[in-house]
């Protein structure tokens, strides 16, 4: 690698890292904060929250890498053009490949990182997150309830206790159950506790109010009553493993006995092809950014800022691939589109770079409208002039 190529690679890599770290911190924080309520409600420690937040990190890396690369490369080349470095390279006889080659090296390296994270690291972190959340939900019933606070245990189910005593004993229990649309149940009990299996809330010395849709209320007193929680704890304690959570070997050769796969195999097929296409985005976005910003321009030449043009183009490409990947879960026809989008984009970008062509700013909307108005005036004036012409 030439000295100037190492210089460009060093600058682009530094700008990429400067862009990557803040973006990753922002996205990571927003994703981690969505799990704060789960951790605090289930009585988990701050270390459990940090572990959960760390496991979320691999899921955002493949999404952030390509766009951080776009910003880093566009900013680097724009700064080099503003400092007339690109102009000096052209005047010295350096080919455009001198600029393209180090950016391609960076794009290829990030594509390899994206492939490794997307196929080997992220699936295991997703499974660990799901199991951790499932365990927290399973323990939720015995640790969620806080004194004098209404807590939502599930849809239509709320619990409040006056106080908690040693041994898991709850005093002053109030339970509101409106899960069944045919009636509403309200339980009052002097004390109670969740049993060792976590499958029932055993209440003592209380009463249950049953309200029908017509407004009639019936009251039943009890000495001991077990509120069944079996279905809730069973579903909460089981982690559902989806297509995105599976590793690459499973997607290539799925187990036909897997209940989720047997029920709907299309998401697994779509996920496999998504893994085979999305890892190329860093290289693909690097090519797009090079097309937009790798040529030397005079400051007097009008054009959209390279970073804006590159970001808008890459966002549009990313939206197309995201739409195709989601639609592939319903129709196999979109699988072909998932491959056509990066292949066609890469071909057009390489053709533009190999031909040493420049992207020129198009006519503005005002210029186009004026051109249409002029043509309309000429069209209307033509018949009028013909009618006034003497025979």
LOVO-513995 format. One record per residue (C-alpha): residue in one letter; z, x, y; residue number from 1. Coordinates in pm, whole numbers, plus 50000, padded with zeros to 5 digits. Each point is the difference from the previous one (the first is absolute). Layout:
BEGIN
(pt "A",(Z,X,Y),NUM)
...
% end
This chain:
BEGIN
(pt "X",(50000,50000,50000),1)
(pt "X",(49903,50134,50340),2)
(pt "X",(50250,50068,50274),3)
(pt "X",(49881,49710,50214),4)
(pt "X",(50020,49767,49699),5)
(pt "X",(50358,50105,49932),6)
(pt "X",(50075,49939,50368),7)
(pt "X",(49859,49646,49985),8)
(pt "X",(50178,49929,49671),9)
(pt "X",(50331,50121,50141),10)
(pt "X",(49969,49786,50313),11)
(pt "X",(49891,49690,49809),12)
(pt "X",(50279,50041,49743),13)
(pt "X",(50262,50043,50271),14)
(pt "X",(49880,49694,50190),15)
(pt "X",(49988,49803,49674),16)
(pt "X",(50363,50084,49922),17)
(pt "X",(50109,49921,50355),18)
(pt "X",(49836,49659,49962),19)
(pt "X",(50109,49937,49641),20)
(pt "X",(50375,50047,50042),21)
(pt "X",(50056,49745,50283),22)
(pt "X",(49769,49744,49838),23)
(pt "X",(50173,50038,49665),24)
(pt "X",(50342,49976,50164),25)
(pt "X",(49907,49676,50179),26)
(pt "X",(49847,49831,49694),27)
(pt "X",(50275,50127,49771),28)
(pt "X",(50269,49865,50232),29)
(pt "X",(49840,49656,50022),30)
(pt "X",(49963,49981,49622),31)
(pt "X",(50352,50125,49931),32)
(pt "X",(50160,49756,50245),33)
(pt "X",(49866,49708,49797),34)
(pt "X",(50239,50104,49722),35)
(pt "X",(50311,50030,50216),36)
(pt "X",(50112,49641,49936),37)
(pt "X",(49961,50040,49625),38)
(pt "X",(50210,50315,49989),39)
(pt "X",(50272,49874,50234),40)
(pt "X",(50024,49656,49838),41)
(pt "X",(50034,50147,49652),42)
(pt "X",(50277,50233,50112),43)
(pt "X",(49799,50318,49943),44)
(pt "X",(50094,50326,50169),45)
(pt "X",(49800,50186,50262),46)
(pt "X",(49890,50242,49730),47)
(pt "X",(49838,49713,49811),48)
(pt "X",(49812,49906,50315),49)
(pt "X",(49882,50359,50048),50)
(pt "X",(49885,50013,49638),51)
(pt "X",(49809,49674,50042),52)
(pt "X",(49844,50122,50325),53)
(pt "X",(49896,50328,49834),54)
(pt "X",(49835,49813,49715),55)
(pt "X",(49799,49797,50253),56)
(pt "X",(49856,50318,50157),57)
(pt "X",(49726,50069,49736),58)
(pt "X",(49857,49650,50050),59)
(pt "X",(49913,50067,50365),60)
(pt "X",(49862,50354,49968),61)
(pt "X",(49650,49900,49874),62)
(pt "X",(49973,49747,50284),63)
(pt "X",(50102,50239,50278),64)
(pt "X",(49816,50318,49892),65)
(pt "X",(49640,49893,50084),66)
(pt "X",(50081,49864,50345),67)
(pt "X",(50218,50297,50090),68)
(pt "X",(49706,50220,49904),69)
(pt "X",(49765,49800,50223),70)
(pt "X",(50230,50040,50300),71)
(pt "X",(50064,50369,49930),72)
(pt "X",(49633,50095,49956),73)
(pt "X",(49875,49788,50290),74)
(pt "X",(50263,50140,50235),75)
(pt "X",(49931,50358,49891),76)
(pt "X",(49624,49980,50045),77)
(pt "X",(50030,49806,50326),78)
(pt "X",(50234,50268,50139),79)
(pt "X",(49760,50274,49887),80)
(pt "X",(49714,49820,50173),81)
(pt "X",(50203,49956,50319),82)
(pt "X",(50080,50374,49997),83)
(pt "X",(49626,50075,49949),84)
(pt "X",(50074,50167,49666),85)
(pt "X",(49739,49790,49819),86)
(pt "X",(49746,50087,50269),87)
(pt "X",(50074,50371,49959),88)
(pt "X",(49955,49970,49623),89)
(pt "X",(49660,49836,50049),90)
(pt "X",(49896,50264,50254),91)
(pt "X",(50108,50275,49758),92)
(pt "X",(49766,49861,49736),93)
(pt "X",(50266,49860,49768),94)
(pt "X",(49879,49713,49785),95)
(pt "X",(50166,49662,49994),96)
(pt "X",(50128,50082,49650),97)
(pt "X",(50240,50248,50161),98)
(pt "X",(50185,49698,50140),99)
(pt "X",(49940,49768,49705),100)
(pt "X",(50108,50233,49718),101)
(pt "X",(50373,50044,50088),102)
(pt "X",(50040,49626,50065),103)
(pt "X",(49846,49927,49660),104)
(pt "X",(50245,50241,49836),105)
(pt "X",(50288,49813,50162),106)
(pt "X",(49856,49661,49899),107)
(pt "X",(49952,50109,49638),108)
(pt "X",(50355,50139,49979),109)
(pt "X",(50147,49676,50136),110)
(pt "X",(49786,49794,49761),111)
(pt "X",(50147,50194,49707),112)
(pt "X",(50351,49939,50136),113)
(pt "X",(49921,49631,50045),114)
(pt "X",(49870,49974,49642),115)
(pt "X",(50311,50165,49857),116)
(pt "X",(50242,49785,50200),117)
(pt "X",(49808,49676,49943),118)
(pt "X",(49964,50042,49625),119)
(pt "X",(50307,50195,49886),120)
(pt "X",(50278,49988,50259),121)
(pt "X",(49968,49654,50156),122)
(pt "X",(50001,49797,49672),123)
(pt "X",(50330,50154,49889),124)
(pt "X",(50157,49951,50341),125)
(pt "X",(49888,49636,50005),126)
(pt "X",(50155,49936,49659),127)
(pt "X",(50323,50167,50108),128)
(pt "X",(50010,49786,50317),129)
(pt "X",(49943,49678,49803),130)
(pt "X",(50270,50086,49749),131)
(pt "X",(50243,50089,50276),132)
(pt "X",(49930,49672,50181),133)
(pt "X",(50032,49804,49674),134)
(pt "X",(50337,50163,49928),135)
(pt "X",(50119,49924,50351),136)
(pt "X",(49898,49635,49961),137)
(pt "X",(50177,49980,49664),138)
(pt "X",(50321,50130,50156),139)
(pt "X",(49955,49784,50307),140)
(pt "X",(50196,49705,49863),141)
(pt "X",(50324,50192,49955),142)
(pt "X",(49985,50217,50312),143)
(pt "X",(49801,49809,50261),144)
(pt "X",(50269,49751,50093),145)
(pt "X",(50197,50105,50305),146)
(pt "X",(50300,49825,50148),147)
(pt "X",(49928,49703,50231),148)
(pt "X",(49626,50061,49995),149)
(pt "X",(49726,49775,49866),150)
(pt "X",(49766,50194,49774),151)
(pt "X",(49666,49894,49857),152)
(pt "X",(49996,50081,49629),153)
(pt "X",(49663,49838,49931),154)
(pt "X",(49767,49731,50129),155)
(pt "X",(50220,49698,50072),156)
(pt "X",(50322,50170,49882),157)
(pt "X",(50271,50112,50243),158)
(pt "X",(50351,50134,49934),159)
(pt "X",(50305,50057,50219),160)
(pt "X",(50354,50113,49914),161)
(pt "X",(50314,50008,50210),162)
(pt "X",(50132,50326,49853),163)
(pt "X",(49952,50253,49723),164)
(pt "X",(50289,50124,49789),165)
(pt "X",(50041,50286,49758),166)
(pt "X",(49836,49959,49661),167)
(pt "X",(49701,49819,50148),168)
(pt "X",(50192,49678,50062),169)
(pt "X",(49852,49779,50274),170)
(pt "X",(50209,49752,50199),171)
(pt "X",(49873,49701,50195),172)
(pt "X",(49655,49971,49837),173)
(pt "X",(49724,49789,50154),174)
(pt "X",(49661,49967,49825),175)
(pt "X",(49704,49797,50133),176)
(pt "X",(49720,49943,49748),177)
(pt "X",(49684,49818,50113),178)
(pt "X",(49755,50156,49755),179)
(pt "X",(49933,49667,49830),180)
(pt "X",(49819,49761,50238),181)
(pt "X",(50144,49698,49812),182)
(pt "X",(50354,50065,50123),183)
(pt "X",(50226,50242,50188),184)
(pt "X",(50321,50149,49862),185)
(pt "X",(50292,50138,50196),186)
(pt "X",(50285,50177,49817),187)
(pt "X",(50350,50064,50132),188)
(pt "X",(50252,50203,49801),189)
(pt "X",(50337,50158,50066),190)
(pt "X",(49908,50318,49816),191)
(pt "X",(49753,50147,49755),192)
(pt "X",(49818,50312,49884),193)
(pt "X",(49670,50118,49859),194)
(pt "X",(50032,50062,49626),195)
(pt "X",(49950,50344,49847),196)
(pt "X",(49640,49927,49893),197)
(pt "X",(49913,49879,50350),198)
(pt "X",(49848,49684,49851),199)
(pt "X",(50243,49747,50149),200)
(pt "X",(50230,49939,50295),201)
(pt "X",(50320,49854,49851),202)
(pt "X",(50178,49777,50254),203)
(pt "X",(50349,49850,49962),204)
(pt "X",(50181,49707,50162),205)
(pt "X",(49720,49848,50202),206)
(pt "X",(49750,49719,50037),207)
(pt "X",(49624,49951,50014),208)
(pt "X",(49820,49763,50235),209)
(pt "X",(49666,49863,49880),210)
(pt "X",(49777,49849,50268),211)
(pt "X",(49694,49790,49907),212)
(pt "X",(49691,49951,50221),213)
(pt "X",(50117,49645,50089),214)
(pt "X",(50316,50145,50157),215)
(pt "X",(50250,49904,49728),216)
(pt "X",(50258,50268,49922),217)
(pt "X",(50202,50030,49681),218)
(pt "X",(50307,50227,49973),219)
(pt "X",(50127,50156,49679),220)
(pt "X",(50319,50206,49980),221)
(pt "X",(50036,50278,49744),222)
(pt "X",(50261,50244,49876),223)
(pt "X",(49740,50255,49891),224)
(pt "X",(49626,50008,50049),225)
(pt "X",(49741,50266,49909),226)
(pt "X",(49707,50016,50241),227)
(pt "X",(49706,50127,49794),228)
(pt "X",(49827,50312,50137),229)
(pt "X",(49816,50105,49685),230)
(pt "X",(49645,49933,50122),231)
(pt "X",(50067,50168,50331),232)
(pt "X",(50153,50317,49863),233)
(pt "X",(49742,50027,49726),234)
(pt "X",(49706,49979,50239),235)
(pt "X",(50173,50216,50260),236)
(pt "X",(50088,50275,49758),237)
(pt "X",(49651,50040,49861),238)
(pt "X",(49753,50215,50191),239)
(pt "X",(49644,49867,49997),240)
(pt "X",(49758,50289,49956),241)
(pt "X",(49667,49927,50168),242)
(pt "X",(49661,50170,49995),243)
(pt "X",(50082,50222,50301),244)
(pt "X",(50309,50126,49819),245)
(pt "X",(49811,50127,49696),246)
(pt "X",(49898,50362,49955),247)
(pt "X",(49641,50110,49950),248)
(pt "X",(50013,50038,49617),249)
(pt "X",(50118,49639,49966),250)
(pt "X",(49725,49870,50231),251)
(pt "X",(49733,50190,49805),252)
(pt "X",(50132,49875,49663),253)
(pt "X",(50224,49695,50066),254)
(pt "X",(50224,49856,49733),255)
(pt "X",(49856,49660,49899),256)
(pt "X",(50352,49885,49904),257)
(pt "X",(50135,50055,50351),258)
(pt "X",(50095,49650,50124),259)
(pt "X",(49888,50056,50358),260)
(pt "X",(49667,50151,49892),261)
(pt "X",(49940,49733,49735),262)
(pt "X",(50056,49726,50257),263)
(pt "X",(49754,50139,50257),264)
(pt "X",(49814,50326,49926),265)
(pt "X",(49778,49996,50311),266)
(pt "X",(50259,50154,50239),267)
(pt "X",(50035,50297,49762),268)
(pt "X",(49622,50055,49998),269)
(pt "X",(49983,49974,50378),270)
(pt "X",(50293,50242,50036),271)
(pt "X",(49831,50256,49774),272)
(pt "X",(49684,50001,50210),273)
(pt "X",(50206,50009,50319),274)
(pt "X",(50168,50318,49873),275)
(pt "X",(49656,50150,49932),276)
(pt "X",(49870,49927,50353),277)
(pt "X",(50282,50013,50253),278)
(pt "X",(50096,50362,49933),279)
(pt "X",(49671,50104,50164),280)
(pt "X",(50094,49855,50338),281)
(pt "X",(50128,50325,50156),282)
(pt "X",(49668,50172,49924),283)
(pt "X",(49800,49693,50102),284)
(pt "X",(50187,49958,50329),285)
(pt "X",(49961,50373,50068),286)
(pt "X",(49622,49960,49973),287)
(pt "X",(50004,49700,50234),288)
(pt "X",(50210,50189,50255),289)
(pt "X",(49764,50300,49982),290)
(pt "X",(49702,49777,50072),291)
(pt "X",(50173,49867,50310),292)
(pt "X",(50158,50314,50146),293)
(pt "X",(49853,50321,49857),294)
(pt "X",(49713,50042,50248),295)
(pt "X",(50033,50174,50336),296)
(pt "X",(49975,49763,50294),297)
(pt "X",(49987,50044,50373),298)
(pt "X",(50277,49837,50199),299)
(pt "X",(49732,49803,50188),300)
(pt "X",(49872,49834,49684),301)
(pt "X",(50139,49649,49960),302)
(pt "X",(50136,49909,49662),303)
(pt "X",(50290,49821,49841),304)
(pt "X",(50295,50231,49944),305)
(pt "X",(49953,50158,49654),306)
(pt "X",(50349,49903,49885),307)
(pt "X",(49946,49634,50091),308)
(pt "X",(49657,49989,49839),309)
(pt "X",(50122,50172,49682),310)
(pt "X",(50312,49783,49969),311)
(pt "X",(49810,49674,50049),312)
(pt "X",(49737,50103,49745),313)
(pt "X",(50259,50109,49743),314)
(pt "X",(50209,49687,50052),315)
(pt "X",(49693,49788,49937),316)
(pt "X",(49919,50194,49682),317)
(pt "X",(50361,49969,49884),318)
(pt "X",(49996,49626,50062),319)
(pt "X",(49681,49962,49796),320)
(pt "X",(50142,50192,49706),321)
(pt "X",(50330,49812,50021),322)
(pt "X",(49816,49668,49995),323)
(pt "X",(49782,50110,49709),324)
(pt "X",(50301,50123,49800),325)
(pt "X",(50185,49671,50045),326)
(pt "X",(49691,49794,49919),327)
(pt "X",(49939,50208,49685),328)
(pt "X",(50312,49838,49851),329)
(pt "X",(49806,49674,49993),330)
(pt "X",(49639,50114,49949),331)
(pt "X",(49853,50307,49828),332)
(pt "X",(49709,50001,50246),333)
(pt "X",(50223,50159,50264),334)
(pt "X",(50068,50300,49776),335)
(pt "X",(49648,50125,50073),336)
(pt "X",(50063,49949,50373),337)
(pt "X",(50315,50213,49974),338)
(pt "X",(49778,50294,49899),339)
(pt "X",(49707,49920,50228),340)
(pt "X",(50206,50010,50318),341)
(pt "X",(50119,50365,49973),342)
(pt "X",(49673,50117,49844),343)
(pt "X",(49784,49844,50272),344)
(pt "X",(50232,50116,50278),345)
(pt "X",(50009,50354,49861),346)
(pt "X",(49620,50008,49963),347)
(pt "X",(49940,49887,50359),348)
(pt "X",(50255,50248,50135),349)
(pt "X",(49856,50293,49802),350)
(pt "X",(49648,49905,50105),351)
(pt "X",(50106,49992,50363),352)
(pt "X",(50170,50340,49974),353)
(pt "X",(49723,50170,49801),354)
(pt "X",(49740,49873,50244),355)
(pt "X",(50203,50141,50288),356)
(pt "X",(49968,49668,50179),357)
(pt "X",(50209,49883,50290),358)
(pt "X",(50151,49659,50050),359)
(pt "X",(49885,49861,50330),360)
(pt "X",(50189,49729,50184),361)
(pt "X",(49812,49668,49978),362)
(pt "X",(49900,49788,50296),363)
(pt "X",(50288,49813,50151),364)
(pt "X",(50021,49624,49971),365)
(pt "X",(49920,49967,50370),366)
(pt "X",(49683,50204,49965),367)
(pt "X",(49885,49795,49704),368)
(pt "X",(50065,49673,50185),369)
(pt "X",(49809,50124,50306),370)
(pt "X",(49711,50104,49779),371)
(pt "X",(49987,49652,49842),372)
(pt "X",(50015,49831,50343),373)
(pt "X",(49713,50213,50131),374)
(pt "X",(49787,49905,49702),375)
(pt "X",(50080,49631,50050),376)
(pt "X",(49897,50020,50368),377)
(pt "X",(49675,50167,49909),378)
(pt "X",(49930,49734,49735),379)
(pt "X",(50060,49716,50247),380)
(pt "X",(49795,50166,50274),381)
(pt "X",(49698,50049,49780),382)
(pt "X",(49901,49627,49963),383)
(pt "X",(50060,49934,50370),384)
(pt "X",(49766,50277,50106),385)
(pt "X",(49733,49871,49756),386)
(pt "X",(50017,49648,50152),387)
(pt "X",(49946,50126,50356),388)
(pt "X",(49701,50207,49909),389)
(pt "X",(49673,49863,50132),390)
(pt "X",(49736,49907,49741),391)
% end
